[in-house]
Amino acid sequence: MAFSSPRRPRRRPRFPRSAALAASLLGLVMTGLPATAAPAEPQVRLVAATGAITIDRFEGEPAFADLGTNVVAGRDPLEVRVTRKSYRDPIVARQVLKGGKTRTVPRKLAPGFEGFAGFLHVTLTDASGTVVTDETQPFCPNGWVTARTRPDAPATSPYPEQCAANPFTLGTVWGIQAGWGVNTSASGTTFDVPDGTYTAVTEITAPFRSFFKIPAAQARATVEATIRTTEGDGHEEHSLKAERTPPSARAAAPKAGPRPRGVASVPAGPKPDLRSLPAYGIQVTSGEDETGTPAEGDYLAFAADVWNAGPSRLTVDGFRRPGTGLMDAYQYFYDTKGEQVGWAPTGTLEYDTRDGHSHWHFTDFARYSLLAADKKEVVRSGKEAFCLAPTDAIDLTVKGANWKPASTGLGSACGDASSLAIRETLDVGWGDTYEQFRPGQSFEITGLPNGTYWIQVLANPDNRLYERSRSNNTSLRKVVLGGTPGARTVTVPPYQGIDA
């Protein structure tokens, strides 16, 4: 099982950029076509990331209405131009079709600049069969939770991340890039219902199904939604968790998600160079474990960092195995101009459902061990999986360093329960720091004798990632344990003159 650590406060906010499912798309066979003809693909479809989900909310607050559903575009972008000639003229929405032709969207479907009106219909049914929520919701194609659904989709999207609502707006563009998906929760609606487990049905409404030619089966998603109240002051963000996968969904789910087109290849060109830094911030702790339960014993806590010395960025894409908490991971390779020139499978990403996490971790990035004086391992950290992101600038003078890592589009993201795919990136010159203060991640030293030990930080421990050199993947930091049980001490000699 993969474990995680609390991330540094400066990491990006919790509402991550969702991504989208990359399973094969189903369609209706058009009347009159021969039986062997390929089925038609809808312009958009509705996809649920998981069959069961938990939404946490604070005491006295409604639950944020994120059911993990996504609107996914087909092989062509969904693009709509919304304009008015003057402030006295009506607002007109026109869909841009392949080849540049347009068609007018009925005004009742797009009455303003804020997005499609009445696009979704959502019901919540409780355990007794009573419908407790029955409402329609708008939908903004320019949702801020968006990412591509399949490896062969375009790497970037040209569309904005909001639907304009300024009183003096004259024109805007809505769009979902081909093969990309947009989470449907951005309308900001909430569920004001008691805690409990509900059957949530989300459906694209009939006028939009007709206009976009969406088969009914691809316009409906059913999710088991558990809403619960958690402790907090209301100033933190609501959390969303993928829970167990229903047996029926597991049985129907394919064993693997999509993979990049073509044959995997690892070119001889530029690659990342992962280097581990010496551990720092080392201290003896106790306290609580990840569930808030008091933890007995003594623990050696520390901060660890693996950075990328370049000259190429580390990019890992994950595509979800439908109906599961696993993604297949792929590393991409780039030439000196930054163009992608190859890819290779590189392990998996796992969804961590525990409190304080609720995001995706790459499982093959680093390993932390406590070694005895003879350099033999005596304790291994439970930290085995990571959400890759540039948290600390280590050396922005190295070749290929990125002074301003991307924070939009397919930039680094940990994802959440609605994620159908994600991209995690470690830019050149940057490190990814984790602080190990929770028991199970820090080293338990309760039964260890006093004496000299070494904290080992090992990057790319199973050699799943392709990099320029592996000779610099290991760092060691000397520590000396002393004291008595319950009052252990640690002495940390400086490292090359740095006392950290």
Beta strands, then each sheet from edge to edge (+ up, - down):
strand 1: 44-48
strand 2: 52-58
strand 3: 63-64
strand 4: 69-73
strand 5: 78-83
strand 6: 92-96
strand 7: 102-104
strand 8: 116-125
strand 9: 131-139
strand 10: 146-148
strand 11: 171-176
strand 12: 180-183
strand 13: 190-191
strand 14: 196-204
strand 15: 220-230
strand 16: 240-242
strand 17: 274-276
strand 18: 280-285
strand 19: 299-308
strand 20: 314-320
strand 21: 326-334
strand 22: 340-352
strand 23: 359-362
strand 24: 366-372
strand 25: 377-380
strand 26: 392-393
strand 27: 421-426
strand 28: 430-436
strand 29: 443-444
strand 30: 451-459
strand 31: 474-484
strand 32: 487-491
sheet 1: 1+ 4- 12+ 10-
sheet 2: 9+ 8- 14+ 15- 2- 16+
sheet 3: 3+ 13-
sheet 4: 7+ 6- 5+ 11-
sheet 5: 17+ 19- 18+
sheet 6: 17+ 19- 28+ 26-
sheet 7: 17+ 19- 29+
sheet 8: 23+ 22- 21+ 20- 27+
sheet 9: 25+ 24- 30+ 31- 32+
end
